[in-house]
Amino acid sequence: MPRSARKTLVLMSLLASVTACTQRDAASPAESRPAASPTIAATPPGDAHAAQAVPAGAPAAPVYRTFRDVVVACDNVRRCTAIAVGDSAPGLALSLIRDAGASGAQTLRLYAPSAEVDAENLRLDDVAAPAIAGLPWQRDAGDSDALRIEDPAAIAQFIDLVRDGTRLDDGGDRTVSLAGLNAALLYVDEHQQRLDTPDAWARRGDRDTAAVPAAPPLPAPPPESPPPPALAEADAARLTRSVRESQAAALRAQECNASGGEFDVSRQDTAHPLDATHALVFVTCYSGAYQASSLVFRAARDGSDVTRLTLPAPELSDDSEQREAFDLLIGPEFDAATGTLTQYARGRGIGDCGFQSSWRFDGQAFELSRHAEMTRCGGLTPEAWPVLWRVAGPSGAP
């Protein structure tokens, strides 16, 4: 990608772009271990048994695809989510989540961001839908107003009721397009290798469900490293100045905002203790109205031995909308006590699209522990974004 194009993409994300900043350049060599996941050969949706069998226990290549108005995301243990949501205006959001395996748990959720949906008001293509309203909907507990179904038979019934429709609405102004839903569900069936089984979402048959492979195990979380000695405030300030000066060429190559002036981006530079002899330094590159991006460096505490880091991203399937490794982090934060590095990139100010990532430092390198993203800006909070990579334990929980 030309550097000018990359800069435009980053600035769009920083300055209230209505699409998530999901294209990144990997010009620098990786300094952290990647989230390794072998690529699984992809076949067109519905090409029943042409898909290569996935060996039992093999990790899965995460998937991120868009079928018209429906996003499909599958993580590294083949948990798949299909989300129908508008882009740019909050309406209704419909999500179907299914774990891998013959008896993988299923969840259907229907909700309106910041509003409540009543099942009895639902309409399909402007016509009252009592059969949909009569399904065993439950209300999510807590602050969520979502309607939820977890019974597989009821979810299959819902799919059959809406599969020939074009949109679902709440009896008012909120609606969700169903364009692409059938193709999305067919893709999920194929990815999880349950096509032609009795409980497939899109294409059912009499193939034995025992042939559906179980989910591979979640990767072990990165090992913890001991908390590092504190970094004094004066030492952190000295270190950020030193790294910014020594890495001026890298900043110019990235076409970063120059320091100085009325709004000095260098004021946002930070340094954090990494281990007994090194620090993690964030040097601000671009800064916008509600977030900033930074180059990330590992530096000796005396300012010598500075290495730029490229953080690992999920290695997606060949048929996915591809992503690259992160050599520029947006909204980075570091918890030295746990060795956890995070980023939260908002596609626009309200934070309803973008991506979130977290890594853990194991004493040698950063390993990816979680990544979620949503490229459609339809009012979804980050908690509702599909997860592409997770590890065992709380650090990788969806």
ABEGO torsion letter per residue (X at the ends): XBAAAAAAAAAAAAAGBABBBABBBBABBBABBBBBBBBBBBBBBGBAAABBBBBBGBBBBBBBBBBEABBBBBBAAGBBBBBBBBBGBBBBBBBBBBBBEAABBBBBBBBBBGBBBBAAABBBGGBBBAAAAABBBBBBBEABABBBBABAAAAAAAAAAAAABABBBAGBABBBBABGAAAAAAAAAAAAGABGBAABAABBBABBAAABBBBBBBBBBBBBBBBBBBBBAAAAAAAAAAAAAAAAAAAAAAGBBBBEEABBAAAABBBBBABAABBBBBBBABBBAABBBBBBBBBBAAGBGBBBBBBBBBBBBAABBBBBBBABBBGBBBBAAAGBBBBBBBABAAGABEBBBBBBBAGABBBBABBBBBABBAGBBAAABBBABBBBEAAABX
